[in-house]
Amino acid sequence: MNPLALSLILTTLLAGTLITMMSSHWLTAWMGLEMNMLTMIPILMKTTNPRSTEAATKYFMTQATASMMLMMALTINLMYSGQWSIMKMTNPVASNVALMALMTKLGSAPFHFWVPEVTQGVELTSGMILLTWQKLAPLSLLYQMATYTNTNLIYLSGLLSILIGGWGGLNQTQLRKILAYSSISHMGWMLIILPFNPTLTLLNLAIYILLTLSIFMILANTLTTSMSSLTLMWNKTPAMTIMLMTTLLSLGGLPPLSGFTPKWLMIHELTKNNSIIMPLTMAIMSLLNMYFYMRLIYYSSLTILPSTNNMKMTWQFTNTKHTMMLPTLITLSNMLLPLTPMISMLE
């Protein structure tokens, strides 16, 4: 892609997200979401092939439908209340339709079908932006709507997302699809805690983005996109394999890594609000995610290429192209747990 065009696209993407996040008016927030959607399409089609074209088309159709639903909700709310303020959507029909539109944009269940297909059809860098940056704008709107949304709809979508995010990733062999289902599962955790403590939703989002960025950068560095190529990873780049292993464990929420912090605080918050069955169900369903993370760790670090030819140990002869941000990201991805008391004081 032309560097000038790429810089213009990324600037517009950044501007669209910031407009939505800083807006208190529904129309400007909707405009920011549209800027986001339209600039994401050329990013998805960065390499022109039938798969990326199909992925971009699916993304456009889904996001355009969600945008129309959101505009319909805003129009209904305007008819009944005369308000454009995000904090004042009093009509229940408008509130529910807007909530479903934002869930579609986030890719949470039962509006999740586009996420694995689009992520699998694009490059790793495009998939990384899709699963991280593109969550910011819709979640910022949900954060502002948290006081008047239909909590039963949020709980249903959250539990479905955790279940489908774990169940759907079990039989996958493509790493991008596995990370897409992981994203769906994490969206479920963020949605469920939103009515109780929106600050914990932001904490979970920040750590999820940190972990997902780390994994995508490792995979892009080693040109790994499937489980079959993951089996060669230990022979090629042992250091990257260890980084991937610890980051996957952190993504699964295993103590004492950073990914355990949001899960710990969210389960504590739910039990503090006399909700016992829900966090128990969430924790049990999250074991499905942990299973396929452990399967990835087994394939990458506990299987060795069946060969006695030392020339295949390429890490002895070539230098891996490390990115500047990767050591910092890996450190943060694994060592934030000691900051938990300070984070809980900020709630």
Salt bridges, closest charged atoms under 4 A:
GLU54 OE2 - LYS58 NZ 2.88
GLU117 OE1 - LYS58 NZ 3.68
GLU117 OE2 - LYS177 NZ 3.70
GLU123 OE1 - LYS46 NZ 3.54
GLU269 OE1 - LYS272 NZ 3.45
